[in-house]
Amino acid sequence: MAKSRSVCKSNRREELNRAANKMAKKKKEKRNRLRNKFRFSIFNDTSHEETFVFRSNGLMMLVSVALIVIFLIGSVTFLISFTPLREFIPGYPNAQTRRAIVQNAIKADSLEQVIKVWDFHLNNIQRIVTGMEPLNPEEIAAANTLLDSTSSIDFNGSTSKSDSLLREEVLKQEQFKLRAQERKIEQIEGLHFFPPVKGVISNGFNVAINHPFIDIAAPANSAVSAVLDGTVIISTWTEETGYTIQLQHENDLISIYKHNSKLLKKSGEKVKAGTAIALVGDTGSLSSGNHLHFELWHKGVPIDPTKYINL
């Protein structure tokens, strides 16, 4: 039994040695392949004369192939980056597209400047309507300069002079916004009146001859519209003025519409500017034809509607 065990052990050792030898031989063969020299020749088919010879080993062949690949990649990159060939790449913008992009950017910048100017004029109109003085362009530029200088905060608890000016400017703007929201427009020049009816003025406004209103000749049954948002306070019939409707508006304004053929709204109803409230007619003993008798009162005083309404 002991002899058989020793024989088995010796056989295993021999097998391991053989396997190790085979691995070593394979490694040597791989090294020899890289070290072996190769010859690449080109011969003339007729004379069998050798016209070109290239000699190298396996390692040099690998290095040569790697250099050729790197050269090809570099050449293609150079051609695409610095020659007009890049325009043939799908999705790459050509000269016309790039020119259009630049022109659109310039136009967008110009539009932005125009919008800023319009916004400045609109703010000035709002200030004028609310009874405030308009702003000067220099004041706007100074305010923008203050708003841009936001890097003046002292983290030790104190603020610089420019930061204080910025805070005061922001507070003034916020106070103005709050006042503008709380305060209603008192100047009727800032209101947008809707024409009461489409027609021709037959008799104008003249307080001197006791005619504090206007008469607008229009076809029968033409729509009579409210000049502003308001509430119907009178919707009735009288012997002299026929079908009459009266609206109460904000800012102590009252509009009166007389000699209508029909009334479309009742007392207490709220109406929007431009809403049909009646139809033109010839009702009442004081009427002399199809027309609208229109009156506009502000704080109890009759005013000329043609100064505020495009008729």
SVG drawing of the C-alpha trace seen along z (x, -y; Angstrom):
<svg xmlns="http://www.w3.org/2000/svg" viewBox="-96 -131 111 133">
<polyline fill="none" stroke="black" stroke-width="0.4" points="0.0,0.0 2.8,-2.4 4.5,-1.7 1.3,-2.4 0.8,-5.8 4.3,-6.8 3.8,-5.9 0.6,-8.0 2.4,-11.0 5.3,-10.7 2.8,-10.6 1.1,-13.7 4.3,-15.5 5.3,-14.6 1.9,-15.8 2.3,-19.1 5.9,-19.5 4.6,-18.7 1.9,-21.3 4.3,-23.9 6.7,-23.2 3.9,-23.6 2.9,-27.0 6.6,-28.1 6.9,-26.9 3.8,-28.9 5.1,-32.0 8.4,-31.6 6.6,-31.1 4.6,-34.3 7.8,-36.2 9.5,-34.6 6.7,-35.7 7.2,-39.3 10.9,-39.0 10.9,-37.0 11.7,-39.0 9.3,-39.2 9.9,-40.2 7.4,-41.8 8.4,-41.8 6.9,-42.9 8.2,-41.2 7.8,-42.0 5.5,-39.2 7.4,-39.2 11.0,-39.4 10.6,-38.1 12.7,-41.1 12.2,-42.2 10.9,-45.8 10.1,-46.5 11.3,-45.0 10.0,-45.7 11.7,-43.9 10.5,-44.1 9.8,-42.0 6.4,-41.5 6.8,-44.3 7.7,-46.9 4.7,-45.8 2.4,-46.5 4.0,-49.9 3.8,-50.8 0.1,-49.9 -0.6,-51.9 1.2,-55.0 -0.7,-54.6 -4.0,-54.5 -3.1,-57.6 -2.0,-59.4 -5.3,-58.6 -7.4,-59.8 -5.4,-63.0 -5.7,-63.7 -9.4,-63.2 -9.8,-65.4 -7.8,-68.2 -9.7,-68.0 -13.1,-68.2 -12.0,-71.0 -10.1,-73.4 -11.5,-72.8 -14.9,-73.3 -15.4,-69.5 -17.0,-70.0 -20.1,-71.5 -20.8,-68.1 -21.3,-66.6 -25.1,-66.1 -26.4,-68.6 -23.4,-71.0 -24.6,-74.6 -23.4,-76.1 -22.4,-79.7 -25.9,-80.8 -27.3,-79.3 -24.6,-80.8 -25.3,-84.2 -29.0,-83.8 -28.3,-83.0 -26.2,-86.1 -28.8,-88.3 -31.6,-86.8 -29.5,-87.5 -29.1,-91.2 -32.8,-91.5 -33.7,-90.0 -31.4,-92.5 -33.0,-95.4 -36.5,-94.2 -35.4,-94.0 -34.3,-97.6 -37.5,-98.7 -39.6,-96.9 -37.6,-98.6 -38.4,-102.0 -42.1,-101.1 -42.1,-100.0 -40.5,-103.3 -43.2,-105.3 -46.0,-103.2 -44.7,-103.7 -44.6,-107.5 -48.2,-107.4 -49.3,-105.6 -47.6,-108.2 -49.2,-111.1 -52.6,-109.5 -52.2,-109.0 -51.1,-112.6 -47.4,-112.0 -44.5,-113.6 -43.0,-111.5 -39.6,-110.0 -36.5,-111.2 -34.4,-108.7 -31.4,-109.7 -33.3,-108.7 -34.0,-105.3 -30.4,-104.8 -29.3,-105.7 -31.8,-103.3 -30.5,-100.5 -27.0,-101.3 -28.0,-101.0 -29.8,-97.7 -26.7,-96.3 -24.4,-97.2 -25.5,-94.3 -22.0,-93.4 -21.8,-96.1 -23.1,-94.1 -20.9,-94.1 -21.3,-90.7 -20.2,-92.1 -23.7,-93.7 -23.2,-97.1 -24.1,-98.2 -22.3,-100.5 -23.6,-103.8 -24.5,-102.3 -26.5,-99.5 -28.4,-102.0 -29.3,-104.0 -30.4,-100.8 -32.7,-99.9 -34.2,-103.4 -34.9,-103.2 -36.5,-99.8 -38.7,-101.0 -39.8,-104.0 -40.8,-101.8 -42.7,-99.5 -44.5,-102.4 -45.4,-103.8 -46.8,-100.4 -48.9,-100.1 -50.3,-103.6 -51.0,-103.1 -53.0,-100.0 -54.9,-101.6 -55.6,-104.9 -58.3,-105.0 -57.9,-107.1 -59.6,-110.4 -58.7,-112.1 -61.1,-110.9 -58.5,-111.5 -56.9,-108.3 -60.1,-106.2 -60.9,-104.4 -64.4,-105.2 -66.4,-103.0 -68.4,-104.9 -72.1,-104.7 -73.4,-104.3 -72.1,-104.5 -73.5,-107.6 -73.2,-111.3 -73.4,-114.1 -76.4,-116.2 -76.3,-118.6 -73.1,-119.3 -72.4,-120.1 -73.1,-123.8 -73.8,-124.9 -74.4,-128.5 -77.7,-127.5 -78.7,-125.1 -77.6,-122.0 -75.2,-120.2 -75.3,-117.0 -75.0,-115.7 -77.4,-114.2 -76.1,-111.4 -78.1,-110.5 -78.1,-106.8 -80.3,-104.2 -83.3,-102.9 -82.7,-99.9 -78.9,-100.4 -77.2,-99.0 -76.5,-101.5 -73.5,-100.5 -72.3,-101.4 -69.3,-103.7 -67.7,-102.3 -68.2,-99.5 -70.9,-100.4 -74.3,-99.7 -77.8,-100.6 -79.4,-103.0 -82.4,-104.1 -84.2,-102.1 -87.5,-103.7 -90.0,-105.5 -90.8,-109.2 -93.2,-111.3 -90.5,-113.7 -87.5,-111.5 -89.1,-108.1 -87.1,-105.0 -84.2,-106.3 -81.4,-104.4 -78.8,-105.8 -75.5,-104.2 -73.3,-104.9 -69.6,-104.5 -66.5,-104.8 -64.7,-108.1 -68.1,-109.9 -69.1,-109.5 -72.7,-109.1 -73.8,-108.4 -77.4,-109.0 -79.0,-107.5 -82.4,-108.8 -85.1,-108.4 -84.4,-104.7 -86.8,-102.4 -86.2,-99.6 -84.2,-99.0 -82.1,-95.9 -81.0,-96.2 -82.9,-96.7 -82.1,-98.7 -79.4,-97.1 -77.7,-95.1 -74.0,-95.5 -72.7,-96.0 -69.3,-96.0 -68.0,-98.7 -69.3,-98.0 -72.3,-95.9 -75.5,-96.7 -78.0,-98.3 -80.6,-99.7 -81.7,-100.3 -81.8,-103.6 -85.3,-105.0 -87.5,-108.1 -89.5,-107.9 -90.5,-110.8 -92.2,-114.1 -88.8,-116.0 -87.5,-113.7 -87.5,-114.7 -86.1,-111.6 -84.1,-108.5 -81.1,-109.5 -79.4,-109.0 -79.5,-111.8 -76.3,-111.2 -75.1,-112.9 -71.9,-112.5 -71.6,-113.9 -68.5,-114.1 -68.9,-115.0 -72.3,-116.5 -71.1,-118.7 -71.9,-118.0 -68.9,-117.5 -68.4,-117.4 -68.3,-113.7 -66.5,-114.5 -63.3,-115.5 -63.0,-112.0 -64.8,-109.7 -64.0,-109.1 -67.3,-109.5"/>
</svg>
